Amino acid sequence: MERPAASAPPPARAPVSVAWSVVPVDFTVVKKGPEMAMHDATGGLAFRVAGGAAGGTALFDAAGGVMVTVRTSGQGEWQAFSGSSLEQRHIIFSAKVISTSSSRKEVHVFIPPRSSFEDPKPSYRLLGSTFRRACTIIKGDSIVAQTNLLYKLKKTIYSRRKFRVTIYPGNDNILVMAMIMTFFVEK
């Protein structure tokens, strides 16, 4: 009597990408000077911002891989590149400070090839205050993400070292974190 062949185990599923989400995602950011550590809701390290090997500032994943490198390209202008490359063909976005005051900063972000500094309509607008750790990222008429200080009940003094980033559904977490990095780290 022959034994029936054992059924093959189902193929392994590819891991689900965490770059896009269907629910709002919160990250807690701890800023120490020009460096930042971004933790997910479980407290695990998700991203880290530090000086990059290629110059400029880099966004690292939890394993230490360079995801985005941002460098200054002029007074109040930056360019973000994929990985540690600084080649124009690897550019993700360009950012430019439009207005700044002691209480408000506005940055326009242009995603190539559809937009540039000459284009009057940016792909994204970042509005807020670096002092208050407040930033709202807007695309068209929609809010993409927001940052705010972590408040605790019955506490009168708040740390500006820690703040929250909320990324709304349908947005790329890596792109948003790169823009947040540009807003709070680059001067």
C-alpha positions in Angstrom: 0.0 0.0 0.0 1.4 3.3 -1.0 1.4 6.3 1.2 0.0 9.5 -0.3 2.6 12.1 -1.0 2.9 14.7 1.7 1.4 17.9 0.6 4.0 20.6 0.2 3.9 23.4 2.7 2.4 26.6 1.4 4.9 29.0 -0.1 6.3 31.5 2.3 4.6 34.9 2.1 6.7 37.9 1.4 6.8 40.3 4.3 4.4 43.2 4.1 6.0 46.5 3.3 5.9 48.9 6.2 6.5 51.9 3.9 2.8 52.3 3.2 0.1 52.0 5.9 -3.7 51.8 6.0 -4.0 53.3 9.5 -2.2 56.3 11.0 1.3 55.4 12.2 2.9 57.1 15.2 6.6 57.4 15.8 8.3 58.9 18.9 11.3 61.0 18.0 14.2 61.7 20.4 16.4 64.5 19.2 19.9 65.0 20.6 21.6 67.8 18.8 21.7 67.1 15.0 20.9 63.4 15.6 17.5 61.8 16.0 16.2 58.4 16.8 12.7 57.4 15.6 10.9 54.7 17.5 7.7 52.8 16.5 4.7 52.2 18.8 6.3 49.2 20.4 9.4 51.3 21.3 11.7 49.6 18.8 14.1 51.7 16.8 12.6 52.3 13.3 14.9 55.0 11.9 17.9 57.0 12.9 19.3 60.3 11.7 23.0 61.1 11.8 25.9 62.4 9.7 26.3 60.3 6.6 29.6 58.9 5.2 29.0 60.8 1.9 28.6 64.1 3.6 25.4 65.7 4.7 22.8 64.0 6.9 21.5 60.5 6.5 18.3 58.6 7.4 19.2 55.1 8.5 16.9 52.1 8.9 16.9 50.1 12.1 19.6 47.8 10.8 21.9 50.8 10.0 21.4 50.9 6.2 21.4 54.3 4.6 17.9 55.0 3.1 18.2 58.7 2.3 21.1 61.2 2.3 20.3 65.0 2.5 22.9 67.6 1.6 22.8 71.4 1.4 22.8 72.7 -2.1 22.7 76.4 -1.3 21.3 79.0 1.2 18.1 77.4 2.6 18.0 74.7 -0.1 18.6 70.9 0.2 18.6 67.9 -2.0 17.6 64.3 -0.8 19.2 61.3 -2.5 18.3 57.6 -2.4 20.8 55.7 -0.3 24.2 57.2 0.1 24.4 58.3 -3.5 24.9 62.0 -4.3 24.3 61.6 -8.0 21.6 63.7 -9.7 19.9 60.6 -11.1 19.2 59.4 -7.6 17.5 62.5 -6.3 14.3 62.0 -4.4 13.3 65.6 -3.7 14.6 69.1 -3.4 13.5 71.4 -0.6 13.7 75.2 -0.2 12.9 77.4 2.8 10.3 79.9 1.7 9.9 81.9 4.9 11.2 81.7 8.3 10.8 83.6 11.5 11.3 82.9 15.2 7.9 81.3 15.4 7.2 79.9 11.9 9.0 78.1 9.1 7.7 77.2 5.7 9.6 74.7 3.4 8.5 73.7 -0.1 9.4 70.3 -1.3 9.7 69.5 -5.0 9.6 65.9 -6.3 11.3 65.5 -9.7 10.7 65.3 -12.6 7.3 66.9 -12.3 8.3 69.9 -10.2 11.3 72.1 -9.6 12.1 75.4 -7.8 10.9 77.3 -10.8 7.5 75.6 -10.5 5.2 77.8 -8.4 3.3 74.8 -7.0 5.4 72.5 -4.8 4.7 68.8 -4.4 4.6 69.2 -0.5 4.6 72.1 1.9 6.0 71.9 5.4 4.6 74.4 7.9 5.5 74.8 11.5 7.9 75.8 14.2 11.2 74.0 14.9 11.2 75.4 18.4 7.8 73.9 19.3 8.6 70.7 17.3 5.5 71.3 15.3 5.3 70.6 11.6 2.5 69.8 9.3 3.2 68.2 5.9 0.6 69.1 3.3 0.2 67.7 -0.2 -2.4 69.7 -2.2 -5.3 70.1 0.3 -4.5 67.0 2.4 -2.5 66.6 5.5 0.1 63.9 5.1 1.7 64.0 8.5 2.0 66.1 11.7 4.5 66.4 14.5 3.8 67.7 18.0 5.5 67.6 21.5 4.8 64.8 23.8 2.6 66.2 26.6 2.0 64.5 29.9 -0.8 65.3 32.3 0.1 67.3 35.4 3.5 68.2 34.0 4.2 71.9 33.5 7.5 71.7 31.7 7.7 69.7 28.5 10.9 68.3 26.9 11.6 69.6 23.4 13.9 66.6 22.9 10.9 64.2 22.4 8.1 64.6 20.0 5.6 62.6 18.1 5.2 62.1 14.3 1.8 60.9 13.0 1.8 59.7 9.4 -1.7 59.4 7.9 -2.7 56.4 5.7 -1.6 56.1 2.1 1.7 58.0 2.6 5.3 56.7 2.3 6.8 56.6 5.8 10.4 56.9 4.5 9.6 60.0 2.4 7.9 61.6 5.3 10.7 60.8 7.7 13.2 62.3 5.2 11.1 65.5 5.0 10.9 65.6 8.8 14.7 65.2 9.0 15.1 68.1 6.6 12.7 70.3 8.5 14.2 69.7 12.0 17.9 68.9 11.4 19.0 71.0 8.3 19.3 74.7 8.9 
